[in-house]
Amino acid sequence: AAVATLLRRPDLKVLARAVEAARAQGKARWGDLYPVRAAHGQFGATRLDDPGFVADDRLYGYGASASWELDFGGQRRHAYREAQGQWREAEAELIRARNAAMSELRRDTDAWDTARDALALQAETAKLSRPDISGPHTPTTL
């Protein structure tokens, strides 16, 4: 029940989305630190419809590439560390908000329990203070 209550809170949903966005940004910045590799292949065939010429023209192609942008001045590394810090900060904010929500939920639960117990006690007191009118009564004389 507590988890379901926390999942319905829009402020926690917003903070969870902020954590995901910060995590994605951190992963993107991490990727900037390493080289980019790519490979490609190609095949093509052409058939000529000339009756006097019977042959296929086939083309093949392949290749690979790699690039690595040098990080002069450490700008990429700095951007990665900054994104990582924002990710950690967003997670810490989510944890603080979740803990505050749990404390609030505990207080509300305790208040409901106290109110329920007070009503039960009040009902029991009212029941004991009423005279019993269910059976035959004999008047008492002094």
C-alpha positions in Angstrom: 0.0 0.0 0.0 2.8 2.4 0.8 4.6 1.8 -2.5 1.3 2.3 -4.4 0.8 5.6 -2.5 4.3 6.7 -3.4 3.9 5.8 -7.0 0.8 8.0 -7.3 2.7 11.1 -6.2 3.3 13.4 -9.2 6.3 15.2 -7.5 8.1 11.8 -7.2 7.3 11.0 -10.8 8.8 14.3 -12.0 11.9 13.7 -9.9 12.3 10.1 -11.3 12.1 11.4 -14.8 14.7 14.0 -14.0 17.0 11.2 -12.8 16.5 9.3 -16.1 17.2 12.4 -18.1 20.4 13.1 -16.1 21.4 9.5 -16.5 20.9 9.7 -20.2 22.9 12.9 -20.4 25.7 11.3 -18.4 25.9 8.3 -20.7 25.9 10.5 -23.8 28.8 12.5 -22.3 30.6 9.3 -21.4 30.4 8.2 -25.1 32.1 11.4 -26.2 35.3 10.3 -24.4 35.9 7.3 -26.7 36.6 6.8 -30.4 33.8 6.3 -32.9 34.1 3.2 -34.9 32.0 2.3 -38.0 32.0 -0.4 -40.6 30.0 -0.6 -43.9 29.5 -3.0 -46.8 27.9 -2.7 -50.1 27.0 -4.9 -53.0 25.5 -4.1 -56.3 24.8 -6.0 -59.6 23.8 -4.8 -63.0 22.5 -7.0 -65.8 22.7 -5.7 -69.3 19.8 -6.6 -71.6 21.9 -6.6 -74.7 21.5 -9.9 -76.6 25.0 -9.8 -77.9 26.6 -9.3 -74.5 26.1 -11.8 -71.8 27.7 -10.7 -68.6 26.8 -9.3 -65.2 28.5 -6.2 -63.8 29.0 -6.8 -60.1 30.3 -4.2 -57.7 31.6 -4.8 -54.2 32.5 -2.3 -51.6 33.5 -2.5 -48.0 35.2 -0.3 -45.5 35.8 0.7 -42.0 36.4 4.0 -40.3 37.4 5.2 -36.9 37.7 8.7 -35.5 38.7 10.1 -32.1 38.3 13.7 -31.3 41.1 14.7 -29.1 40.1 16.4 -25.8 42.4 19.4 -25.7 41.9 21.2 -22.4 39.8 18.4 -20.9 36.5 20.0 -22.0 34.9 16.6 -22.8 36.1 15.1 -19.6 34.8 18.1 -17.7 31.4 17.9 -19.4 31.2 14.2 -18.4 32.1 14.9 -14.8 29.5 17.7 -14.7 26.8 15.5 -16.2 27.7 12.7 -13.7 27.4 15.2 -10.8 24.0 16.3 -12.1 23.0 12.7 -12.2 24.0 12.1 -8.6 22.4 15.3 -7.5 19.1 14.3 -9.2 19.2 10.9 -7.5 19.9 12.4 -4.1 17.0 14.8 -4.6 14.7 11.9 -5.4 15.9 9.9 -2.4 15.3 13.0 -0.1 11.8 13.5 -1.5 11.0 9.8 -1.2 12.1 9.7 2.4 10.1 12.8 3.2 7.0 11.2 1.5 7.5 8.1 3.6 7.7 10.1 6.8 4.6 11.9 5.8 2.9 8.6 5.1 3.9 7.2 8.4 2.6 10.3 10.3 -0.7 10.1 8.4 -0.9 6.4 9.2 -0.2 7.0 12.8 -2.9 9.8 12.9 -5.4 7.4 11.3 -4.6 4.7 13.8 -4.9 7.1 16.7 -8.3 8.4 15.4 -9.6 4.9 14.9 -8.5 3.9 18.4 -10.1 7.0 19.9 -13.4 6.3 18.1 -13.4 2.7 19.3 -12.8 3.9 22.8 -15.5 6.5 22.5 -18.0 3.8 21.2 -17.1 1.5 24.0 -17.5 4.2 26.6 -20.9 5.2 25.2 -22.0 1.5 25.2 -21.0 1.1 28.8 -22.7 4.3 30.0 -26.1 3.4 28.5 -28.5 1.6 30.7 -29.4 -1.9 29.5 -33.0 -1.8 28.2 -33.0 -5.2 26.6 -34.5 -7.3 29.4 -37.2 -7.1 32.1 -36.6 -4.4 34.7 -37.7 -4.2 38.2 -37.9 -0.7 39.7 -35.7 -0.3 42.7 -37.1 1.5 45.7 -35.1 3.3 48.3 
